[in-house]
Amino acid sequence: MSRLWSAVAAICEQPFLIVSVVAIAASLSVPKAVPVVHSGATSVRDMTGAKIPIQVPASRVIMFPPSLSEYLTLDPDSRHIIGVANYLHLEVADSMLSHIHPRVSDVPTVVTRGWNTAIPGDPEDVILRRPDAVISWGWFSDSLKQAALPVVSVTNTLTKPAEEIDLARWRMIASLTAADSEFASLLSSYRRRMAEAVTAVEQARLLTGGNAPSVMYLDIRKSGLIHAEAGSSFFATAIETAGGVNAAKQKRPGTINVEQLILWDPEIIILSCNGSDSFPSSLFNDVRFSTLRAVRSKRVYKAPCGTSRMEGFVEAPLLIDWLSELFHPAEMPRTFRNKLTKTYKTFFNYDVSDDEVDETLAFRENATSRGFERFGR
């Protein structure tokens, strides 16, 4: 079987190529159906506004965008996910999802245009798996729609507030999983916890005389690519909410060069949790970054991954707590570890061990960063 998938990996670099080996691989990978009790609803409205005929809750879902955490929060039966893009397996391996939902690691991989992209490849590969819902980025869905597949489109215009986009995506998934009441409860809890986090930030800033450090949220790759969060993106908004000022003076997230980073010269750098090449040591040991204030003061930190890159209505308040402790260490109490374990118990009924908290915090990678010992046991 491993040789077969190696062949598929090479073949799927060619867009929309339909070949028999893919069909065979897909047919061997289709899990048995999991019985569900249908709610009576027969359609779902996706994020483009289209009404998709689907009997809900869906029980055979294929997923291309990074929405596993949201889906499994509202429908914790991972057997209902019958196929995912390969890159999602890589993300799961680096996140708490691999602990909370270990079966997700065994979900078959669907063919994409490039082994580690979210772009659907051969529509026949999807058809053979007999899904009752296919979650896909709206701008990559044409081939799936032309094959008459039940495509539920996810969109992100980057022109709307991050919370508004999150709300639309979660509501869509709540409809697909027939979990509207559960989502209403989750949303209420999120708003309460976020309000508490914002109040704590405001109190800390009062104690500092309104001081707000300049911060950048980056994904830095060995290839030299530097991606900076900006505008209304979730992570850019989180910086401001947690009491910082985003040093990236551009309207949208995008690629920058080293010279631009040096010009903006942030006091604090947060490195993306899902960037496998982004580590504090990568900056500390690279002469290109040696003049940066954040590097000289050792205020470079890899962000926690959690189950969803710390996005969404379960973990977003935790990200604000974590960031605010970094931004205002003298004024903020040490509460993050306790809040994380309580949150996972409440929403996932999962008892997080100290080792798992350390893993989520990238504690080893952050060990040489200034003040990170506050997140220790």
TIRO-709862 format. One record per residue (C-alpha): x, y, z. Coordinates in steps of 0.5 Angstrom, whole numbers, plus 2048, in hexadecimal, padded with zeros to 3 digits. Example, Ala and Ser with C-alpha at 12.3 -4.5 7.8 and 13.67 -1.06 7.14 Angstrom:
<gulo u="819" v="7F7" w="810"/>
<gulo u="81B" v="7FE" w="80E"/>
This chain:
<gulo u="800" v="800" w="800"/>
<gulo u="806" v="805" w="802"/>
<gulo u="808" v="804" w="7FA"/>
<gulo u="802" v="805" w="7F8"/>
<gulo u="801" v="80C" w="7FB"/>
<gulo u="808" v="80E" w="7F9"/>
<gulo u="806" v="80D" w="7F2"/>
<gulo u="7FF" v="811" w="7F4"/>
<gulo u="804" v="817" w="7F7"/>
<gulo u="808" v="817" w="7F0"/>
<gulo u="802" v="817" w="7EC"/>
<gulo u="7FE" v="81C" w="7F0"/>
<gulo u="803" v="822" w="7EE"/>
<gulo u="7FF" v="822" w="7E7"/>
<gulo u="7F9" v="826" w="7E8"/>
<gulo u="7F2" v="822" w="7E7"/>
<gulo u="7F5" v="81C" w="7E4"/>
<gulo u="7F1" v="816" w="7E5"/>
<gulo u="7F4" v="80F" w="7E5"/>
<gulo u="7F2" v="808" w="7E7"/>
<gulo u="7F7" v="808" w="7EC"/>
<gulo u="7F4" v="80E" w="7F0"/>
<gulo u="7ED" v="80A" w="7EF"/>
<gulo u="7F0" v="804" w="7F2"/>
<gulo u="7F3" v="807" w="7F8"/>
<gulo u="7ED" v="80B" w="7FA"/>
<gulo u="7E9" v="805" w="7FA"/>
<gulo u="7ED" v="802" w="7FE"/>
<gulo u="7ED" v="808" w="803"/>
<gulo u="7E6" v="809" w="804"/>
<gulo u="7E3" v="807" w="80B"/>
<gulo u="7DD" v="804" w="80D"/>
<gulo u="7D7" v="809" w="80E"/>
<gulo u="7D6" v="80B" w="815"/>
<gulo u="7CE" v="80B" w="817"/>
<gulo u="7CB" v="812" w="819"/>
<gulo u="7C4" v="814" w="81B"/>
<gulo u="7C2" v="819" w="816"/>
<gulo u="7C0" v="820" w="818"/>
<gulo u="7BB" v="821" w="813"/>
<gulo u="7BE" v="827" w="810"/>
<gulo u="7C0" v="825" w="808"/>
<gulo u="7C4" v="82B" w="806"/>
<gulo u="7CA" v="82F" w="809"/>
<gulo u="7CC" v="837" w="807"/>
<gulo u="7D3" v="837" w="806"/>
<gulo u="7D8" v="83E" w="807"/>
<gulo u="7D6" v="840" w="800"/>
<gulo u="7CF" v="840" w="801"/>
<gulo u="7CD" v="83A" w="7FD"/>
<gulo u="7C8" v="835" w="7FF"/>
<gulo u="7CB" v="82E" w="7FF"/>
<gulo u="7C7" v="828" w="7FF"/>
<gulo u="7C9" v="824" w="805"/>
<gulo u="7C6" v="81F" w="80A"/>
<gulo u="7C8" v="821" w="811"/>
<gulo u="7CC" v="820" w="815"/>
<gulo u="7D1" v="81E" w="80F"/>
<gulo u="7D5" v="817" w="811"/>
<gulo u="7DA" v="816" w="80B"/>
<gulo u="7DE" v="81D" w="80A"/>
<gulo u="7E4" v="81E" w="806"/>
<gulo u="7E8" v="825" w="808"/>
<gulo u="7ED" v="829" w="805"/>
<gulo u="7ED" v="82F" w="809"/>
<gulo u="7F0" v="830" w="810"/>
<gulo u="7E9" v="82F" w="814"/>
<gulo u="7EA" v="828" w="817"/>
<gulo u="7EA" v="82B" w="81E"/>
<gulo u="7E4" v="82F" w="81D"/>
<gulo u="7E1" v="829" w="81A"/>
<gulo u="7E3" v="824" w="820"/>
<gulo u="7E1" v="829" w="825"/>
<gulo u="7DA" v="829" w="823"/>
<gulo u="7DA" v="821" w="820"/>
<gulo u="7DF" v="81E" w="824"/>
<gulo u="7DE" v="817" w="821"/>
<gulo u="7E4" v="817" w="81C"/>
<gulo u="7E1" v="811" w="818"/>
<gulo u="7DD" v="816" w="815"/>
<gulo u="7E3" v="819" w="811"/>
<gulo u="7E5" v="814" w="80C"/>
<gulo u="7EA" v="818" w="808"/>
<gulo u="7EF" v="81E" w="809"/>
<gulo u="7F4" v="822" w="805"/>
<gulo u="7FB" v="81F" w="807"/>
<gulo u="7FE" v="826" w="80A"/>
<gulo u="7F8" v="825" w="80F"/>
<gulo u="7FC" v="81F" w="812"/>
<gulo u="802" v="823" w="813"/>
<gulo u="7FE" v="828" w="817"/>
<gulo u="7FB" v="823" w="81B"/>
<gulo u="801" v="820" w="81D"/>
<gulo u="804" v="826" w="81F"/>
<gulo u="7FD" v="828" w="823"/>
<gulo u="7F9" v="826" w="829"/>
<gulo u="7F4" v="823" w="824"/>
<gulo u="7F9" v="81C" w="824"/>
<gulo u="7F8" v="81B" w="82B"/>
<gulo u="7F0" v="81D" w="82C"/>
<gulo u="7EE" v="81A" w="825"/>
<gulo u="7F4" v="814" w="824"/>
<gulo u="7F0" v="811" w="81F"/>
<gulo u="7F0" v="817" w="81A"/>
<gulo u="7F7" v="815" w="819"/>
<gulo u="7F5" v="80F" w="815"/>
<gulo u="7F0" v="813" w="810"/>
<gulo u="7F1" v="811" w="809"/>
<gulo u="7F5" v="817" w="805"/>
<gulo u="7F1" v="819" w="7FF"/>
<gulo u="7F5" v="81B" w="7F8"/>
<gulo u="7F7" v="823" w="7F8"/>
<gulo u="7FA" v="827" w="7F3"/>
<gulo u="801" v="826" w="7F6"/>
<gulo u="802" v="822" w="7FC"/>
<gulo u="801" v="827" w="801"/>
<gulo u="7FC" v="82C" w="7FF"/>
<gulo u="7F5" v="82D" w="800"/>
<gulo u="7F3" v="82D" w="7F9"/>
<gulo u="7EF" v="827" w="7F7"/>
<gulo u="7F2" v="823" w="7F1"/>
<gulo u="7EE" v="81D" w="7EE"/>
<gulo u="7E7" v="81E" w="7EF"/>
<gulo u="7E6" v="816" w="7ED"/>
<gulo u="7EA" v="815" w="7F4"/>
<gulo u="7E5" v="819" w="7F8"/>
<gulo u="7DF" v="815" w="7F4"/>
<gulo u="7E1" v="80E" w="7F6"/>
<gulo u="7E1" v="810" w="7FD"/>
<gulo u="7DA" v="811" w="7FD"/>
<gulo u="7DA" v="818" w="801"/>
<gulo u="7D3" v="81B" w="803"/>
<gulo u="7D7" v="822" w="804"/>
<gulo u="7DE" v="824" w="802"/>
<gulo u="7E1" v="82A" w="805"/>
<gulo u="7E5" v="82E" w="801"/>
<gulo u="7E8" v="835" w="7FF"/>
<gulo u="7E3" v="839" w="7FB"/>
<gulo u="7E8" v="83B" w="7F6"/>
<gulo u="7EA" v="834" w="7F5"/>
<gulo u="7E4" v="830" w="7F4"/>
<gulo u="7E2" v="831" w="7ED"/>
<gulo u="7E4" v="82A" w="7EB"/>
<gulo u="7E0" v="827" w="7F1"/>
<gulo u="7DA" v="82B" w="7EF"/>
<gulo u="7DA" v="829" w="7E8"/>
<gulo u="7DB" v="821" w="7EA"/>
<gulo u="7D4" v="823" w="7EE"/>
<gulo u="7D7" v="822" w="7F5"/>
<gulo u="7D4" v="825" w="7FB"/>
<gulo u="7D9" v="82A" w="7FC"/>
<gulo u="7D8" v="82F" w="802"/>
<gulo u="7DD" v="835" w="801"/>
<gulo u="7E1" v="838" w="806"/>
<gulo u="7E3" v="840" w="804"/>
<gulo u="7E8" v="845" w="807"/>
<gulo u="7E8" v="84C" w="804"/>
<gulo u="7ED" v="84F" w="809"/>
<gulo u="7E9" v="855" w="808"/>
<gulo u="7E4" v="853" w="80E"/>
<gulo u="7E6" v="853" w="815"/>
<gulo u="7E9" v="84C" w="817"/>
<gulo u="7E3" v="84B" w="81C"/>
<gulo u="7DE" v="84C" w="817"/>
<gulo u="7E1" v="847" w="813"/>
<gulo u="7E2" v="842" w="818"/>
<gulo u="7DB" v="843" w="81A"/>
<gulo u="7D8" v="841" w="813"/>
<gulo u="7DD" v="83B" w="813"/>
<gulo u="7DB" v="838" w="819"/>
<gulo u="7D3" v="839" w="818"/>
<gulo u="7D4" v="836" w="811"/>
<gulo u="7D7" v="830" w="815"/>
<gulo u="7D2" v="830" w="81A"/>
<gulo u="7CD" v="82F" w="815"/>
<gulo u="7D1" v="829" w="812"/>
<gulo u="7D1" v="826" w="818"/>
<gulo u="7CA" v="827" w="81B"/>
<gulo u="7CE" v="82B" w="821"/>
<gulo u="7CA" v="831" w="821"/>
<gulo u="7C9" v="831" w="828"/>
<gulo u="7D0" v="82F" w="82A"/>
<gulo u="7D3" v="835" w="826"/>
<gulo u="7CE" v="83A" w="829"/>
<gulo u="7D1" v="838" w="830"/>
<gulo u="7D8" v="838" w="82E"/>
<gulo u="7D7" v="83F" w="82B"/>
<gulo u="7D4" v="841" w="831"/>
<gulo u="7DA" v="83E" w="835"/>
<gulo u="7DF" v="841" w="830"/>
<gulo u="7DC" v="848" w="831"/>
<gulo u="7DC" v="848" w="838"/>
<gulo u="7E4" v="845" w="838"/>
<gulo u="7E6" v="84A" w="833"/>
<gulo u="7E3" v="850" w="837"/>
<gulo u="7E7" v="84E" w="83D"/>
<gulo u="7ED" v="84D" w="83A"/>
<gulo u="7EC" v="854" w="837"/>
<gulo u="7EB" v="857" w="83E"/>
<gulo u="7F1" v="854" w="840"/>
<gulo u="7F5" v="857" w="83B"/>
<gulo u="7F2" v="85E" w="83C"/>
<gulo u="7F4" v="85E" w="843"/>
<gulo u="7FB" v="85C" w="842"/>
<gulo u="7FC" v="861" w="83D"/>
<gulo u="7F9" v="866" w="842"/>
<gulo u="7FF" v="864" w="847"/>
<gulo u="804" v="865" w="841"/>
<gulo u="801" v="86C" w="840"/>
<gulo u="7FE" v="86A" w="839"/>
<gulo u="805" v="867" w="837"/>
<gulo u="804" v="862" w="830"/>
<gulo u="80A" v="85E" w="82E"/>
<gulo u="80B" v="85E" w="826"/>
<gulo u="80A" v="857" w="824"/>
<gulo u="80A" v="853" w="81D"/>
<gulo u="807" v="84C" w="81C"/>
<gulo u="80B" v="848" w="817"/>
<gulo u="80C" v="842" w="813"/>
<gulo u="814" v="841" w="811"/>
<gulo u="816" v="83C" w="80D"/>
<gulo u="81C" v="839" w="80B"/>
<gulo u="81B" v="83B" w="804"/>
<gulo u="81C" v="842" w="806"/>
<gulo u="814" v="843" w="806"/>
<gulo u="812" v="848" w="80B"/>
<gulo u="80A" v="848" w="80C"/>
<gulo u="807" v="84E" w="810"/>
<gulo u="800" v="84E" w="813"/>
<gulo u="7FD" v="855" w="812"/>
<gulo u="7F6" v="859" w="811"/>
<gulo u="7F0" v="855" w="814"/>
<gulo u="7F3" v="84E" w="814"/>
<gulo u="7F2" v="84A" w="81A"/>
<gulo u="7F9" v="84A" w="81D"/>
<gulo u="7FA" v="852" w="81B"/>
<gulo u="7F4" v="853" w="81F"/>
<gulo u="7F6" v="84F" w="825"/>
<gulo u="7FC" v="853" w="826"/>
<gulo u="7F8" v="859" w="827"/>
<gulo u="7F3" v="856" w="82B"/>
<gulo u="7F8" v="853" w="830"/>
<gulo u="7FB" v="85A" w="831"/>
<gulo u="800" v="85B" w="82B"/>
<gulo u="801" v="85F" w="825"/>
<gulo u="802" v="85B" w="81E"/>
<gulo u="809" v="85E" w="81B"/>
<gulo u="807" v="85B" w="815"/>
<gulo u="804" v="861" w="811"/>
<gulo u="801" v="85E" w="80B"/>
<gulo u="7FA" v="85D" w="80A"/>
<gulo u="7FA" v="856" w="809"/>
<gulo u="7FE" v="850" w="80B"/>
<gulo u="803" v="84E" w="806"/>
<gulo u="80B" v="84D" w="805"/>
<gulo u="810" v="852" w="807"/>
<gulo u="817" v="852" w="806"/>
<gulo u="81D" v="852" w="80C"/>
<gulo u="81E" v="85A" w="80A"/>
<gulo u="817" v="85B" w="80B"/>
<gulo u="817" v="857" w="812"/>
<gulo u="81D" v="85B" w="814"/>
<gulo u="81A" v="862" w="812"/>
<gulo u="813" v="860" w="817"/>
<gulo u="818" v="85D" w="81C"/>
<gulo u="813" v="85B" w="821"/>
<gulo u="814" v="85A" w="828"/>
<gulo u="811" v="853" w="828"/>
<gulo u="810" v="84E" w="823"/>
<gulo u="80B" v="848" w="823"/>
<gulo u="80D" v="842" w="81F"/>
<gulo u="807" v="83E" w="81C"/>
<gulo u="806" v="838" w="81F"/>
<gulo u="805" v="834" w="819"/>
<gulo u="80B" v="836" w="815"/>
<gulo u="810" v="830" w="816"/>
<gulo u="816" v="835" w="814"/>
<gulo u="814" v="83A" w="819"/>
<gulo u="818" v="83A" w="820"/>
<gulo u="81B" v="83F" w="824"/>
<gulo u="822" v="83C" w="824"/>
<gulo u="821" v="83D" w="81C"/>
<gulo u="821" v="844" w="81D"/>
<gulo u="826" v="845" w="823"/>
<gulo u="82B" v="841" w="81F"/>
<gulo u="82A" v="845" w="818"/>
<gulo u="82E" v="84B" w="817"/>
<gulo u="829" v="84E" w="812"/>
<gulo u="824" v="84F" w="819"/>
<gulo u="82A" v="851" w="81E"/>
<gulo u="828" v="858" w="81E"/>
<gulo u="821" v="857" w="81F"/>
<gulo u="81F" v="85A" w="826"/>
<gulo u="81B" v="853" w="827"/>
<gulo u="821" v="84F" w="826"/>
<gulo u="826" v="853" w="82A"/>
<gulo u="821" v="853" w="830"/>
<gulo u="81F" v="84B" w="82F"/>
<gulo u="818" v="84D" w="82E"/>
<gulo u="816" v="848" w="828"/>
<gulo u="811" v="843" w="82A"/>
<gulo u="80E" v="83D" w="826"/>
<gulo u="806" v="83D" w="827"/>
<gulo u="802" v="837" w="82A"/>
<gulo u="7FF" v="833" w="825"/>
<gulo u="7F9" v="830" w="829"/>
<gulo u="7F4" v="82D" w="825"/>
<gulo u="7F3" v="832" w="820"/>
<gulo u="7F9" v="837" w="820"/>
<gulo u="7F6" v="83A" w="826"/>
<gulo u="7F0" v="83D" w="821"/>
<gulo u="7E9" v="83C" w="822"/>
<gulo u="7E4" v="83D" w="827"/>
<gulo u="7E7" v="837" w="82C"/>
<gulo u="7EE" v="83A" w="82C"/>
<gulo u="7EE" v="841" w="82A"/>
<gulo u="7ED" v="844" w="831"/>
<gulo u="7F3" v="83F" w="833"/>
<gulo u="7F7" v="842" w="82E"/>
<gulo u="7F6" v="849" w="830"/>
<gulo u="7F7" v="847" w="837"/>
<gulo u="7FE" v="844" w="835"/>
<gulo u="800" v="84A" w="831"/>
<gulo u="7FE" v="84F" w="836"/>
<gulo u="803" v="84C" w="83B"/>
<gulo u="808" v="84C" w="836"/>
<gulo u="807" v="854" w="835"/>
<gulo u="806" v="856" w="83C"/>
<gulo u="809" v="851" w="841"/>
<gulo u="80A" v="855" w="847"/>
<gulo u="803" v="857" w="847"/>
<gulo u="7FF" v="850" w="845"/>
<gulo u="7FE" v="84A" w="849"/>
<gulo u="801" v="843" w="847"/>
<gulo u="7FA" v="840" w="845"/>
<gulo u="7FB" v="83D" w="83E"/>
<gulo u="7FD" v="836" w="840"/>
<gulo u="7F7" v="835" w="845"/>
<gulo u="7F2" v="839" w="840"/>
<gulo u="7F5" v="834" w="83A"/>
<gulo u="7F3" v="82E" w="83E"/>
<gulo u="7ED" v="830" w="841"/>
<gulo u="7EB" v="832" w="839"/>
<gulo u="7EC" v="82B" w="837"/>
<gulo u="7E9" v="828" w="83C"/>
<gulo u="7E2" v="82C" w="83B"/>
<gulo u="7E2" v="82C" w="833"/>
<gulo u="7E6" v="825" w="832"/>
<gulo u="7E5" v="821" w="838"/>
<gulo u="7EC" v="820" w="838"/>
<gulo u="7F1" v="820" w="83E"/>
<gulo u="7F7" v="823" w="83B"/>
<gulo u="7FE" v="821" w="83F"/>
<gulo u="804" v="826" w="840"/>
<gulo u="808" v="823" w="83B"/>
<gulo u="802" v="824" w="836"/>
<gulo u="802" v="82B" w="838"/>
<gulo u="809" v="82C" w="837"/>
<gulo u="808" v="829" w="830"/>
<gulo u="803" v="82E" w="82F"/>
<gulo u="807" v="834" w="831"/>
<gulo u="80D" v="832" w="82D"/>
<gulo u="811" v="832" w="834"/>
<gulo u="817" v="82F" w="832"/>
<gulo u="818" v="834" w="82B"/>
<gulo u="816" v="83A" w="830"/>
<gulo u="81B" v="838" w="835"/>
<gulo u="820" v="83D" w="833"/>
<gulo u="81B" v="843" w="832"/>
<gulo u="81A" v="848" w="838"/>
<gulo u="816" v="847" w="83D"/>
<gulo u="812" v="841" w="83A"/>
<gulo u="814" v="83D" w="841"/>
<gulo u="80D" v="840" w="843"/>
<gulo u="80A" v="83B" w="83F"/>
<gulo u="80D" v="835" w="843"/>
<gulo u="80A" v="830" w="848"/>
